[in-house]
Amino acid sequence: MKKRFSVIIAGGALLVTFVLPSFAEDKIQAVVASNGRIVFTNLADNTPPVVDNAPGPRPPMFPQRADVLAEEVPASLRKLVDTISLNHGVDPALVRAVIKTESNFNRWAVSNKGARGLMQLIPETGSRYGVRDFFDPQQNVEGGVQYLKFLLEKFKGNLDLSLAAYNAGENLVERLGRIPPIPETTNYVRRVRANYVKRTAPSVAAAAPETQQTVKEAKQETPNVFRTVDEQGVVHFSNIGPPNSN
């Protein structure tokens, strides 16, 4: 069995001694623990991240961003949108942004062009994806998400063209190769994008990049570790090399 050991850098020179059974030369790697400290270990590649409980200052924790639009939706509809969207590999937050823009989460909405339900599907598009009851949330969202996925794949992930096609039709957007110069369509793309962007509310401005920079700097400052075995077979690890190490 491979022996596990680790060395924690807490500041200053490192000089730690281990008494271990003899074993083959191990690959020592430096990893950053969950609190930002540098830890040296021989099992960095095949064990969970090292957790260092040593006292000392720790980097701030930042809560996950809250999905604002999700909070506007009843729990049952939110779960339905999440399940269907993830099943088809589409961002649930994008689907919520489309629903917000199309119907404002009103399952009974009908447009003057005959689009119906939460995702405002026209009969032709809905039938294409097996929708029979356009006012049934399950069927409407299922058909709308499948159509949105189709457009995202057709336009190679270009969100603006996909949204424009959802509003003005895929054939027109494909022919023009850009958002059609139709005020309703350009305004639609802008509104969905605005809803999609504001789906998350930052908790601490510009906090995450600073944390990433801190970790990056910590990695750059990782010292070399030297392994030596004395006459009694005791293994020593230190960032201060032996006299002949230079």
Residue pairs with C-beta under 8 A, 6 or more apart in sequence:
2 23
2 26
2 42
2 43
3 20
3 21
3 23
3 26
3 42
4 41
4 42
4 43
4 47
5 18
5 20
5 41
5 42
6 39
6 40
6 41
6 42
6 50
7 14
7 16
7 39
7 40
7 41
7 225
7 237
8 33
8 37
8 38
8 39
8 40
8 52
8 54
9 37
9 38
9 39
9 40
9 222
9 223
9 239
10 37
10 54
10 56
13 238
13 239
13 240
14 223
14 225
14 237
14 238
14 239
14 240
15 238
15 239
15 240
16 236
16 237
16 238
17 234
17 235
17 236
17 237
18 234
18 235
18 236
18 237
19 234
19 235
20 235
22 233
25 227
26 42
27 42
28 40
28 41
28 42
28 225
28 227
28 237
29 40
29 41
29 42
29 44
29 45
30 38
30 39
30 40
30 44
30 219
30 222
30 225
31 38
31 39
31 40
31 41
31 44
31 49
31 50
32 38
32 39
32 215
32 218
32 219
33 39
33 49
33 50
33 51
33 52
34 49
34 50
34 51
34 52
35 52
35 54
35 56
35 58
35 59
36 58
36 59
36 214
36 215
36 218
37 52
37 54
37 56
38 218
38 219
38 221
38 222
39 50
39 52
40 225
40 237
41 47
41 50
44 50
59 211
59 214
60 204
60 207
60 211
62 203
62 204
62 207
62 208
62 211
63 203
65 200
65 201
65 202
65 203
66 200
66 201
66 203
67 93
67 96
67 199
67 200
68 198
68 199
68 200
68 201
69 93
69 96
69 97
69 100
69 195
69 198
69 199
70 78
70 92
70 93
70 96
70 199
72 100
72 105
73 81
73 96
73 105
77 105
77 118
77 137
78 96
80 137
80 138
80 141
81 92
81 95
81 96
81 99
81 141
82 92
84 95
84 138
84 141
84 142
84 145
85 91
85 92
85 94
85 95
85 145
86 92
88 145
88 146
88 149
89 149
90 145
90 148
90 149
90 152
93 196
93 199
93 200
94 148
94 159
94 196
95 119
95 141
95 144
95 145
95 148
96 195
96 199
97 192
97 193
97 195
97 196
97 199
98 119
98 144
98 148
98 163
98 166
98 192
99 105
99 118
99 119
99 141
99 144
100 195
101 188
101 191
101 192
101 195
102 109
102 115
102 118
102 119
102 120
103 109
103 117
103 118
103 119
103 120
105 118
106 118
107 117
107 118
107 135
107 137
107 140
108 117
108 135
109 116
109 117
109 118
109 120
110 116
111 120
113 122
114 122
114 123
115 121
115 122
116 122
116 123
116 126
116 134
116 135
116 140
117 134
117 135
117 136
117 137
117 140
118 137
118 140
118 141
118 144
119 140
119 141
119 143
119 144
119 145
119 147
120 144
121 131
121 134
121 140
121 143
121 144
121 147
123 134
125 143
125 147
126 134
126 139
126 140
126 143
128 143
128 147
129 142
129 143
129 146
129 147
130 139
130 142
130 143
131 139
131 140
131 142
131 143
132 139
133 139
133 140
134 140
147 166
148 162
148 166
151 161
151 162
151 165
151 166
151 170
152 159
152 162
154 162
154 165
154 170
154 174
155 161
155 162
155 165
155 173
159 193
160 179
160 189
160 193
161 173
161 178
161 179
163 188
163 189
163 192
163 193
164 173
164 179
164 180
164 185
164 186
164 188
164 189
165 172
165 173
165 174
167 184
167 185
167 188
167 189
168 180
168 182
168 184
168 185
172 180
173 179
173 180
179 185
179 186
179 189
180 186
223 239
224 239
224 241
225 237
225 238
225 239
226 237
226 238
226 239
226 240
226 241
226 242
226 245
227 235
227 236
227 237
228 235
228 236
228 238
228 242
229 235
229 236
230 236
